[in-house]
Structure formats: C-alpha cells, structure tokens
Amino acid sequence: MTWRPGDAIALREVWKGRVWGALPATVVEDGPTQRALLVWPDTSWMVPVGPDGRDLRIPEGDWTLRDRRNTRWVLSFSWPGRAYSCIVFRRGDDDFTGWYVNLETPLAPTPIGFDYTDHLLDVLVEPDRTTWRWKDEDELAEAVERGVFSPADAESFRAAGEQALEHLASGAPPFDRDWSSWRPDPLWSPPELPDGWDRVEA
C-alpha cells in the first residue's frame, strides 16, 4: 500500500523476527523513489533493555522493550533498494548540526508502517556536506567479534555509507534544498504506536 502525507505509522527495527525498537511516525512522503518520515518530539520510543535493565546496543541474547521519550524532531529520508537513510535532527528552531546517515536495510512495508534492521555503523555529515566522519565503529567491531555480523557484512555497510556520502554530495533531491527550517503541516498531530506494533508477522 501507499501511505498518504499525514498518515500515522509504526517505524520498527526488527531483529530475527522480533521487534528491537519502535517509534510512531508521520508520513511526509511515500513515493516510488523516495520516502520521508517524521518522528515528533515527546513521543514514545520503545528501546531494548537486557535482563539487568540496562540499555542494549547490539542485538544479541534476550531483551524486553522500555518506553523512552523522544526529545527531538526527526525527519528521515530513505530510498527503495538503498541500505541507508539520511536524517535531520532538530531540538529547537536553530540547532541544525548536519546530516546523520543511518546504515540499515531498505525499509520493508508492513500493514502498520515500515520495518528495517539497523547496521550499527553511522556517518555524521556537516551541514555543508563536505566534511564527515564515521560513528559507532567500535560497536560494529564488537558485533563482528561476537558473530552478530560477519566481516563481509561490515564491508558492505561501509560501502553503503560511501554510497550515501556520494548521494549527499550530489545535490540531487532532497539535498537540493535547506531542510533545517522545515515544519510539518499544522493540521497534523503527533501519532501513537498502533495496535499490534509489537508483533511481527511471519
């Protein structure tokens, strides 16, 4: 199905058939070549914790989900077949600090929104898109050491990051405009996670 601007969905991270994290989001765009999703500040964000109650970063072992409040506007762009999304964060009106590249599987449509699997490694890109650095290399290295991902997986994640950097530098949409001052439609309202957000269909 195709979602309409303003629709409420569940954006979920899934690991081996279980929900690893979940956010309610609003659809900004759901076209054949690009998707844009908005996560509102002060909305529920379900995050994984281990048996000892500590936050988990690497998907391994057993976990439960804990409710945490998201504190920022999150506007994310993704593209079919591309193993990354490009994200704008904003807390206030003037705090745009650049682009955040999240390396992940391409979004998979579900009846309630979209699912993906995070690849741990990320890229931080300055606002002018000319300077960047890797983020969470240590977490990816630990995941490879534990056997969560393979060395070949890690190489493919880096290749996707380099592809994302080329995309950002190209000036192609959506990188042909300034998104730091973007605001949602005033008729939209923050969504909540829908019923069934914690169940993954076979």
Buried (B, 14 or more C-beta within 10 A) or exposed (E): EEBEBBBBBBBBBBBEEBBBBBBBBBBBBBEEEBBBBBBBBEBBBBBBBEEEEEEBBBBBEEBEBEEEEBEBBBBBBBBEEBBBBBBBBBEEEEEBBBBBBBBBBBBEBBEBBBBBBBBBBBBBBEEEBEEBEBBBBEBBBBBBEEEBBEEEBBEBBBEBBEBBBEBBEEEEEBBEEEBBEBEBEEEBEBBEBEEEBEEBEE
